[in-house]
């Protein structure tokens, strides 16, 4: 059985690989700048939450509270998650 990759022109696959590697970003490389006080607060909050070693259910509760506070709709949340996955921004 032939692989589908063999049917794709070689310049197309090369262009696809280049665009994927160029799109890889890290969390620090995002074009977003937070106010210094918000950045400090966010760092302190993350350190505090990691210090408690919360269960999965409690972590989900924290995420749900953040999403609710940001007034994100399910569609906006899904778009944000897809962008993070596509650009491989999150380390895990």
Protein Blocks (a to p, Z undefined) as FASTA:
>chain_A
ZZfklmpcfklmmmmmmmmmmmpccfklpccdcdfklmmmmmmmmmmmmmnopafklmmm
mmmmmmmmnopafklmmmmmmmmmmnomafZZ
